[in-house]
Structure formats: structure tokens, C-alpha cells
Amino acid sequence: MPTADRSEGEPSRGRRADALRNQQTVLTAAAEEFVISGVDAPIRRIAARAGVGMATIYRHFPTRADLVTAVYRHQIEACAEAGPNLLADTDSPFDALRRWIDLFVDFLVTKHGLADALQSDSDRFAALHTHFLDRLLPVCAHLLDAAVEAGEVRPGVQPYELMRGIGNLCVGRDSDPRYDPRRLIDLLLQGLRQPQSPGVDDVR
């Protein structure tokens, strides 16, 4: 009897693993299509990119709102998880902060329709906005604190102000290809740097 139970459980675990892989494949494909066509990208194109049938997408995500929410939650998590990894793998906390902000900007400027989704009256998207702040604000704060402690960033910068400022600088990127928010964001980051005391050679 125990053997029979194990044999029945293994296919079930295999099906769950296959379903999870399909779900991740769909999320990746949807994110790529959102970059090209926004959150209104045709489901058939997402299915074709993922190599699955449309029925598979609707089985995992019955509505477009389900799919949009899942994509952004998945990518918010990736952005959140990147912060500690960058801090551990980068010699300078300021460089870790700058590289994380690059990822944050990628998230903002390539996610067509995210702003509209976050401003929607839908309770689902209101929860997504809360999740966005809950996950990313502590990461930004941790990176800022590390840079301040290392003497690389002046104290007093609030993580919400920084993220909100970066978000505002990213507005308009979709409608004007001549505008590159990264240039202004780089100036913003340079403004955060802690002024270095002049050395002996500089005084001379």
C-alpha cells in the first residue's frame, strides 16, 4: 500500500511541476509582449511566444487582470530580490544602489500600461500598488542605508522620495523617443553623493 501511494503521488508532483513551468513560461512571454504592445497585447500572441495553447493561459489566468497582476508581481519580486544580491556582490554600496536603480528604471520604462493599471479603480490593481511599495521600498532603504554608512551618499535621503523622483523622471519616455530619463537619473544620483573632503594634495 505505501508503494502504491508513492507511485500515485509522483505523477501528481510531476503534473504540478509541469503546470508551474508552464505558468512561468507564460509570465515570461506576457512580460515580453507587454514591452512591445502594452498590457492589451493579444492573448494569442502571448500564447504563441510561450509555445502553449490559449486554453493553458486561461486555465492559469482566467482574466486579463489576473495575467497583468501576475506578471507585475513576478517582476516586482525579481527587482526586490536583486537588491540584497547586488549589495553582496558589489564592492561599493553606491554601485549596488546605482545598479539596482538601473533595474528599477528598466521596470518602469518598459512596462507599458503599468501606470494606468496602478491608477485603476480595480481593487486588484490597488493591491498591486501596495505590494509594489511594500516590497521595493525596504530594498531601496537598505541600499541607501548601506551607502550612507559607507560614506558614499549624504544622509537624509528618503527612499520613497528617491523612488518617486525616479518614477517622475521616467514619465514621458514612451511618448517621446528623444527623451532619455537615464541621463537625468544619473545626474540625480551624482547629487546624492557625499562630498569628499579634500586631501593633502588637493589643498596644495
C-alpha atoms as an extended CHARMM CRD file, in Angstrom:
* protein
*
       204  EXT
         1         1  MET       CA              0.0000000000        0.0000000000        0.0000000000  PROA      1               0.0000000000
         2         2  PRO       CA              2.7440000000        2.5680000000        0.8100000000  PROA      2               0.0000000000
         3         3  THR       CA              4.3740000000        1.7540000000       -2.5490000000  PROA      3               0.0000000000
         4         4  ALA       CA              1.0970000000        2.3780000000       -4.3630000000  PROA      4               0.0000000000
         5         5  ASP       CA              0.7070000000        5.6880000000       -2.5440000000  PROA      5               0.0000000000
         6         6  ARG       CA              4.1580000000        6.8190000000       -3.6400000000  PROA      6               0.0000000000
         7         7  SER       CA              3.5530000000        5.8220000000       -7.2510000000  PROA      7               0.0000000000
         8         8  GLU       CA              0.2950000000        7.7600000000       -7.2830000000  PROA      8               0.0000000000
         9         9  GLY       CA              1.9300000000       10.7930000000       -5.7040000000  PROA      9               0.0000000000
        10        10  GLU       CA              4.8420000000       11.0410000000       -8.1470000000  PROA      10              0.0000000000
        11        11  PRO       CA              2.7450000000       11.7540000000      -11.2600000000  PROA      11              0.0000000000
        12        12  SER       CA              0.8060000000       14.3280000000       -9.2530000000  PROA      12              0.0000000000
        13        13  ARG       CA              4.0320000000       16.0930000000       -8.2940000000  PROA      13              0.0000000000
        14        14  GLY       CA              5.1590000000       15.8680000000      -11.9010000000  PROA      14              0.0000000000
        15        15  ARG       CA              1.9470000000       17.4650000000      -13.1100000000  PROA      15              0.0000000000
        16        16  ARG       CA              2.3260000000       20.2620000000      -10.5870000000  PROA      16              0.0000000000
        17        17  ALA       CA              5.9060000000       20.8460000000      -11.7260000000  PROA      17              0.0000000000
        18        18  ASP       CA              4.7920000000       20.9340000000      -15.3760000000  PROA      18              0.0000000000
        19        19  ALA       CA              1.9970000000       23.3590000000      -14.5060000000  PROA      19              0.0000000000
        20        20  LEU       CA              4.4540000000       25.6150000000      -12.6620000000  PROA      20              0.0000000000
        21        21  ARG       CA              6.8510000000       25.5850000000      -15.6140000000  PROA      21              0.0000000000
        22        22  ASN       CA              4.0060000000       26.4420000000      -17.9720000000  PROA      22              0.0000000000
        23        23  GLN       CA              2.9340000000       29.2640000000      -15.7090000000  PROA      23              0.0000000000
        24        24  GLN       CA              6.4520000000       30.7200000000      -15.5560000000  PROA      24              0.0000000000
        25        25  THR       CA              6.7930000000       30.4080000000      -19.3340000000  PROA      25              0.0000000000
        26        26  VAL       CA              3.5230000000       32.2790000000      -19.8170000000  PROA      26              0.0000000000
        27        27  LEU       CA              4.5790000000       35.0310000000      -17.3990000000  PROA      27              0.0000000000
        28        28  THR       CA              7.8800000000       35.4970000000      -19.2280000000  PROA      28              0.0000000000
        29        29  ALA       CA              6.1610000000       35.5820000000      -22.6230000000  PROA      29              0.0000000000
        30        30  ALA       CA              3.4980000000       38.0020000000      -21.3870000000  PROA      30              0.0000000000
        31        31  ALA       CA              6.1370000000       40.3390000000      -19.9560000000  PROA      31              0.0000000000
        32        32  GLU       CA              7.9500000000       40.3750000000      -23.3080000000  PROA      32              0.0000000000
        33        33  GLU       CA              4.7340000000       41.0940000000      -25.1990000000  PROA      33              0.0000000000
        34        34  PHE       CA              3.8070000000       43.8430000000      -22.7350000000  PROA      34              0.0000000000
        35        35  VAL       CA              7.0940000000       45.5710000000      -23.5810000000  PROA      35              0.0000000000
        36        36  ILE       CA              6.1280000000       45.5480000000      -27.2570000000  PROA      36              0.0000000000
        37        37  SER       CA              2.3800000000       46.1260000000      -27.1650000000  PROA      37              0.0000000000
        38        38  GLY       CA              1.4320000000       47.0780000000      -23.6150000000  PROA      38              0.0000000000
        39        39  VAL       CA             -0.9260000000       45.2510000000      -21.2890000000  PROA      39              0.0000000000
        40        40  ASP       CA             -3.5180000000       44.9380000000      -24.0600000000  PROA      40              0.0000000000
        41        41  ALA       CA             -1.2690000000       42.5960000000      -26.0670000000  PROA      41              0.0000000000
        42        42  PRO       CA             -3.3700000000       39.8700000000      -27.7700000000  PROA      42              0.0000000000
        43        43  ILE       CA             -3.5300000000       36.6580000000      -25.7760000000  PROA      43              0.0000000000
        44        44  ARG       CA             -2.9170000000       34.6460000000      -28.9430000000  PROA      44              0.0000000000
        45        45  ARG       CA              0.4760000000       36.3600000000      -29.3810000000  PROA      45              0.0000000000
        46        46  ILE       CA              1.3960000000       35.6450000000      -25.7700000000  PROA      46              0.0000000000
        47        47  ALA       CA              0.3990000000       32.0080000000      -26.2650000000  PROA      47              0.0000000000
        48        48  ALA       CA              2.4420000000       31.7550000000      -29.4630000000  PROA      48              0.0000000000
        49        49  ARG       CA              5.5070000000       33.2660000000      -27.7920000000  PROA      49              0.0000000000
        50        50  ALA       CA              5.1310000000       30.8920000000      -24.8400000000  PROA      50              0.0000000000
        51        51  GLY       CA              4.5670000000       27.8810000000      -27.0700000000  PROA      51              0.0000000000
        52        52  VAL       CA              1.3300000000       26.9420000000      -25.3410000000  PROA      52              0.0000000000
        53        53  GLY       CA             -2.3330000000       26.9490000000      -26.2730000000  PROA      53              0.0000000000
        54        54  MET       CA             -4.6060000000       29.8060000000      -25.3190000000  PROA      54              0.0000000000
        55        55  ALA       CA             -6.5310000000       27.3910000000      -23.1250000000  PROA      55              0.0000000000
        56        56  THR       CA             -3.4020000000       26.9500000000      -20.9960000000  PROA      56              0.0000000000
        57        57  ILE       CA             -3.2100000000       30.6980000000      -20.3930000000  PROA      57              0.0000000000
        58        58  TYR       CA             -6.8760000000       30.9500000000      -19.4660000000  PROA      58              0.0000000000
        59        59  ARG       CA             -6.5470000000       27.9430000000      -17.1630000000  PROA      59              0.0000000000
        60        60  HSD       CA             -3.8450000000       29.7170000000      -15.1520000000  PROA      60              0.0000000000
        61        61  PHE       CA             -5.1370000000       33.2710000000      -15.6320000000  PROA      61              0.0000000000
        62        62  PRO       CA             -8.9030000000       33.3700000000      -16.2640000000  PROA      62              0.0000000000
        63        63  THR       CA             -8.9420000000       37.1310000000      -16.9150000000  PROA      63              0.0000000000
        64        64  ARG       CA             -6.5090000000       39.6550000000      -18.3570000000  PROA      64              0.0000000000
        65        65  ALA       CA             -6.3870000000       41.3560000000      -14.9690000000  PROA      65              0.0000000000
        66        66  ASP       CA             -5.1920000000       38.0580000000      -13.4550000000  PROA      66              0.0000000000
        67        67  LEU       CA             -2.4130000000       37.8650000000      -16.0400000000  PROA      67              0.0000000000
        68        68  VAL       CA             -1.3350000000       41.5070000000      -15.7010000000  PROA      68              0.0000000000
        69        69  THR       CA             -1.2550000000       41.2380000000      -11.9150000000  PROA      69              0.0000000000
        70        70  ALA       CA              0.7510000000       38.0040000000      -12.0020000000  PROA      70              0.0000000000
        71        71  VAL       CA              3.3030000000       39.4220000000      -14.4500000000  PROA      71              0.0000000000
        72        72  TYR       CA              3.9450000000       42.5210000000      -12.3940000000  PROA      72              0.0000000000
        73        73  ARG       CA              4.0430000000       40.6330000000       -9.1040000000  PROA      73              0.0000000000
        74        74  HSD       CA              6.6010000000       38.2770000000      -10.6170000000  PROA      74              0.0000000000
        75        75  GLN       CA              8.7760000000       41.1470000000      -11.8160000000  PROA      75              0.0000000000
        76        76  ILE       CA              8.3930000000       43.1290000000       -8.6120000000  PROA      76              0.0000000000
        77        77  GLU       CA              9.7290000000       40.0790000000       -6.7760000000  PROA      77              0.0000000000
        78        78  ALA       CA             12.6920000000       39.8290000000       -9.1680000000  PROA      78              0.0000000000
        79        79  CYS       CA             13.5150000000       43.5030000000       -8.5860000000  PROA      79              0.0000000000
        80        80  ALA       CA             13.1810000000       43.0990000000       -4.8200000000  PROA      80              0.0000000000
        81        81  GLU       CA             15.4110000000       40.0270000000       -4.7180000000  PROA      81              0.0000000000
        82        82  ALA       CA             18.0800000000       41.7470000000       -6.8150000000  PROA      82              0.0000000000
        83        83  GLY       CA             18.8190000000       44.3720000000       -4.1470000000  PROA      83              0.0000000000
        84        84  PRO       CA             20.4590000000       42.1630000000       -1.4850000000  PROA      84              0.0000000000
        85        85  ASN       CA             22.2690000000       40.1800000000       -4.1800000000  PROA      85              0.0000000000
        86        86  LEU       CA             23.7820000000       43.3280000000       -5.6870000000  PROA      86              0.0000000000
        87        87  LEU       CA             24.8510000000       44.5600000000       -2.2580000000  PROA      87              0.0000000000
        88        88  ALA       CA             26.5530000000       41.2500000000       -1.5380000000  PROA      88              0.0000000000
        89        89  ASP       CA             28.2710000000       41.0130000000       -4.9290000000  PROA      89              0.0000000000
        90        90  THR       CA             29.3460000000       44.6520000000       -5.3990000000  PROA      90              0.0000000000
        91        91  ASP       CA             32.3310000000       46.2370000000       -3.6690000000  PROA      91              0.0000000000
        92        92  SER       CA             30.7080000000       49.6580000000       -3.3670000000  PROA      92              0.0000000000
        93        93  PRO       CA             27.2430000000       50.1130000000       -1.8100000000  PROA      93              0.0000000000
        94        94  PHE       CA             26.7480000000       53.1350000000       -4.0750000000  PROA      94              0.0000000000
        95        95  ASP       CA             27.4440000000       50.9850000000       -7.1350000000  PROA      95              0.0000000000
        96        96  ALA       CA             24.9500000000       48.4250000000       -5.8200000000  PROA      96              0.0000000000
        97        97  LEU       CA             22.3740000000       51.2120000000       -5.4030000000  PROA      97              0.0000000000
        98        98  ARG       CA             23.0650000000       52.5480000000       -8.8830000000  PROA      98              0.0000000000
        99        99  ARG       CA             22.7670000000       49.0970000000      -10.4820000000  PROA      99              0.0000000000
       100       100  TRP       CA             19.5300000000       48.4170000000       -8.6010000000  PROA      100             0.0000000000
       101       101  ILE       CA             18.1200000000       51.7340000000       -9.7860000000  PROA      101             0.0000000000
       102       102  ASP       CA             19.0100000000       50.6890000000      -13.3390000000  PROA      102             0.0000000000
       103       103  LEU       CA             16.8130000000       47.6110000000      -12.8260000000  PROA      103             0.0000000000
       104       104  PHE       CA             14.0840000000       49.7490000000      -11.2820000000  PROA      104             0.0000000000
       105       105  VAL       CA             14.1790000000       52.0880000000      -14.2820000000  PROA      105             0.0000000000
       106       106  ASP       CA             14.0350000000       49.0980000000      -16.6460000000  PROA      106             0.0000000000
       107       107  PHE       CA             10.9150000000       48.0140000000      -14.7920000000  PROA      107             0.0000000000
       108       108  LEU       CA              9.3160000000       51.4470000000      -15.1090000000  PROA      108             0.0000000000
       109       109  VAL       CA             10.1640000000       52.4110000000      -18.6800000000  PROA      109             0.0000000000
       110       110  THR       CA              9.4520000000       49.0460000000      -20.3010000000  PROA      110             0.0000000000
       111       111  LYS       CA              6.1790000000       48.2330000000      -18.5760000000  PROA      111             0.0000000000
       112       112  HSD       CA              3.7150000000       49.9340000000      -20.9140000000  PROA      112             0.0000000000
       113       113  GLY       CA              0.3620000000       50.3440000000      -19.2160000000  PROA      113             0.0000000000
       114       114  LEU       CA              1.6250000000       49.7880000000      -15.6740000000  PROA      114             0.0000000000
       115       115  ALA       CA              0.9000000000       53.3730000000      -14.6450000000  PROA      115             0.0000000000
       116       116  ASP       CA             -2.6720000000       53.0850000000      -15.9120000000  PROA      116             0.0000000000
       117       117  ALA       CA             -3.0550000000       49.7460000000      -14.1620000000  PROA      117             0.0000000000
       118       118  LEU       CA             -1.7720000000       51.1160000000      -10.8650000000  PROA      118             0.0000000000
       119       119  GLN       CA             -4.1400000000       54.0860000000      -11.0950000000  PROA      119             0.0000000000
       120       120  SER       CA             -7.1280000000       51.9190000000      -11.9410000000  PROA      120             0.0000000000
       121       121  ASP       CA            -10.1480000000       51.7700000000       -9.6520000000  PROA      121             0.0000000000
       122       122  SER       CA             -9.8040000000       47.9920000000       -9.5370000000  PROA      122             0.0000000000
       123       123  ASP       CA             -9.1640000000       46.6070000000       -6.0560000000  PROA      123             0.0000000000
       124       124  ARG       CA             -6.8110000000       44.1020000000       -7.6620000000  PROA      124             0.0000000000
       125       125  PHE       CA             -4.5450000000       46.8390000000       -9.0090000000  PROA      125             0.0000000000
       126       126  ALA       CA             -4.7790000000       48.8060000000       -5.7690000000  PROA      126             0.0000000000
       127       127  ALA       CA             -3.3830000000       45.7330000000       -4.0250000000  PROA      127             0.0000000000
       128       128  LEU       CA             -0.6590000000       45.5260000000       -6.6810000000  PROA      128             0.0000000000
       129       129  HSD       CA              0.3890000000       49.1100000000       -5.9500000000  PROA      129             0.0000000000
       130       130  THR       CA              0.5510000000       48.3120000000       -2.2360000000  PROA      130             0.0000000000
       131       131  HSD       CA              2.6500000000       45.2210000000       -2.9790000000  PROA      131             0.0000000000
       132       132  PHE       CA              4.9350000000       47.3200000000       -5.1850000000  PROA      132             0.0000000000
       133       133  LEU       CA              5.6760000000       49.7080000000       -2.3100000000  PROA      133             0.0000000000
       134       134  ASP       CA              5.8070000000       47.0280000000        0.3910000000  PROA      134             0.0000000000
       135       135  ARG       CA              8.4210000000       45.0190000000       -1.4910000000  PROA      135             0.0000000000
       136       136  LEU       CA             10.5760000000       47.7010000000       -3.0980000000  PROA      136             0.0000000000
       137       137  LEU       CA             10.6900000000       50.4800000000       -0.5020000000  PROA      137             0.0000000000
       138       138  PRO       CA             12.5550000000       48.3610000000        2.0980000000  PROA      138             0.0000000000
       139       139  VAL       CA             15.0540000000       47.2580000000       -0.5670000000  PROA      139             0.0000000000
       140       140  CYS       CA             15.7140000000       50.8460000000       -1.5950000000  PROA      140             0.0000000000
       141       141  ALA       CA             16.0220000000       51.8670000000        2.0690000000  PROA      141             0.0000000000
       142       142  HSD       CA             18.5190000000       49.0720000000        2.7550000000  PROA      142             0.0000000000
       143       143  LEU       CA             20.6910000000       50.0690000000       -0.2030000000  PROA      143             0.0000000000
       144       144  LEU       CA             20.5470000000       53.7460000000        0.7660000000  PROA      144             0.0000000000
       145       145  ASP       CA             21.4510000000       52.9940000000        4.3850000000  PROA      145             0.0000000000
       146       146  ALA       CA             24.4350000000       50.9150000000        3.2760000000  PROA      146             0.0000000000
       147       147  ALA       CA             25.6680000000       53.7090000000        1.0050000000  PROA      147             0.0000000000
       148       148  VAL       CA             25.2280000000       56.3110000000        3.7620000000  PROA      148             0.0000000000
       149       149  GLU       CA             27.0630000000       54.1050000000        6.2670000000  PROA      149             0.0000000000
       150       150  ALA       CA             29.9240000000       53.7130000000        3.7600000000  PROA      150             0.0000000000
       151       151  GLY       CA             30.1310000000       57.4990000000        3.4330000000  PROA      151             0.0000000000
       152       152  GLU       CA             29.1900000000       57.3850000000       -0.2420000000  PROA      152             0.0000000000
       153       153  VAL       CA             25.7710000000       59.0410000000       -0.0510000000  PROA      153             0.0000000000
       154       154  ARG       CA             24.7520000000       62.0450000000        2.0090000000  PROA      154             0.0000000000
       155       155  PRO       CA             22.3370000000       61.2310000000        4.8410000000  PROA      155             0.0000000000
       156       156  GLY       CA             18.7170000000       62.3370000000        4.9100000000  PROA      156             0.0000000000
       157       157  VAL       CA             17.5710000000       60.9290000000        1.5650000000  PROA      157             0.0000000000
       158       158  GLN       CA             14.1950000000       59.2160000000        1.9370000000  PROA      158             0.0000000000
       159       159  PRO       CA             13.6880000000       56.0270000000       -0.1070000000  PROA      159             0.0000000000
       160       160  TYR       CA             10.1220000000       56.9640000000       -1.0550000000  PROA      160             0.0000000000
       161       161  GLU       CA             11.2630000000       60.3750000000       -2.3060000000  PROA      161             0.0000000000
       162       162  LEU       CA             14.0220000000       58.7550000000       -4.3380000000  PROA      162             0.0000000000
       163       163  MET       CA             11.7420000000       56.1610000000       -5.9190000000  PROA      163             0.0000000000
       164       164  ARG       CA              9.0090000000       58.7290000000       -6.5430000000  PROA      164             0.0000000000
       165       165  GLY       CA             11.5180000000       61.1210000000       -8.1000000000  PROA      165             0.0000000000
       166       166  ILE       CA             12.8840000000       58.4250000000      -10.3870000000  PROA      166             0.0000000000
       167       167  GLY       CA              9.3500000000       57.4640000000      -11.3550000000  PROA      167             0.0000000000
       168       168  ASN       CA              8.5300000000       61.0620000000      -12.2260000000  PROA      168             0.0000000000
       169       169  LEU       CA             11.6570000000       61.3400000000      -14.3670000000  PROA      169             0.0000000000
       170       170  CYS       CA             10.5680000000       58.2420000000      -16.2850000000  PROA      170             0.0000000000
       171       171  VAL       CA              7.2160000000       59.8090000000      -17.2280000000  PROA      171             0.0000000000
       172       172  GLY       CA              7.0800000000       60.6860000000      -20.9160000000  PROA      172             0.0000000000
       173       173  ARG       CA              9.6260000000       58.1410000000      -22.0860000000  PROA      173             0.0000000000
       174       174  ASP       CA              7.0090000000       56.1870000000      -24.0550000000  PROA      174             0.0000000000
       175       175  SER       CA              5.6260000000       59.2280000000      -25.8880000000  PROA      175             0.0000000000
       176       176  ASP       CA              8.9270000000       60.9390000000      -26.7270000000  PROA      176             0.0000000000
       177       177  PRO       CA             11.8180000000       58.7830000000      -28.0050000000  PROA      177             0.0000000000
       178       178  ARG       CA             14.1360000000       61.8140000000      -27.7960000000  PROA      178             0.0000000000
       179       179  TYR       CA             13.8200000000       61.8140000000      -24.0300000000  PROA      179             0.0000000000
       180       180  ASP       CA             16.2070000000       59.5820000000      -22.0940000000  PROA      180             0.0000000000
       181       181  PRO       CA             15.3490000000       59.5870000000      -18.3910000000  PROA      181             0.0000000000
       182       182  ARG       CA             18.5760000000       57.7890000000      -17.5300000000  PROA      182             0.0000000000
       183       183  ARG       CA             20.6270000000       60.9160000000      -18.2110000000  PROA      183             0.0000000000
       184       184  LEU       CA             18.6820000000       62.9020000000      -15.6130000000  PROA      184             0.0000000000
       185       185  ILE       CA             18.6210000000       59.9640000000      -13.2100000000  PROA      185             0.0000000000
       186       186  ASP       CA             22.4080000000       59.7980000000      -13.4420000000  PROA      186             0.0000000000
       187       187  LEU       CA             22.5610000000       63.4970000000      -12.5080000000  PROA      187             0.0000000000
       188       188  LEU       CA             20.2050000000       62.7880000000       -9.6090000000  PROA      188             0.0000000000
       189       189  LEU       CA             22.4450000000       60.0060000000       -8.3410000000  PROA      189             0.0000000000
       190       190  GLN       CA             25.5210000000       62.1890000000       -8.6070000000  PROA      190             0.0000000000
       191       191  GLY       CA             23.6860000000       64.7470000000       -6.4810000000  PROA      191             0.0000000000
       192       192  LEU       CA             23.2580000000       62.1090000000       -3.7720000000  PROA      192             0.0000000000
       193       193  ARG       CA             26.9960000000       61.5640000000       -3.4730000000  PROA      193             0.0000000000
       194       194  GLN       CA             28.6320000000       62.5930000000       -0.2470000000  PROA      194             0.0000000000
       195       195  PRO       CA             31.1370000000       65.4050000000       -0.9270000000  PROA      195             0.0000000000
       196       196  GLN       CA             34.6210000000       64.1260000000       -0.2940000000  PROA      196             0.0000000000
       197       197  SER       CA             36.9380000000       66.0590000000        1.9970000000  PROA      197             0.0000000000
       198       198  PRO       CA             39.9330000000       67.4510000000        0.1030000000  PROA      198             0.0000000000
       199       199  GLY       CA             43.1250000000       65.5240000000        0.5550000000  PROA      199             0.0000000000
       200       200  VAL       CA             46.5380000000       66.9370000000        1.3470000000  PROA      200             0.0000000000
       201       201  ASP       CA             47.4850000000       67.0150000000       -2.3240000000  PROA      201             0.0000000000
       202       202  ASP       CA             44.2210000000       68.8250000000       -3.1830000000  PROA      202             0.0000000000
       203       203  VAL       CA             44.9260000000       71.5270000000       -0.5580000000  PROA      203             0.0000000000
       204       204  ARG       CA             48.3510000000       72.1190000000       -2.0020000000  PROA      204             0.0000000000
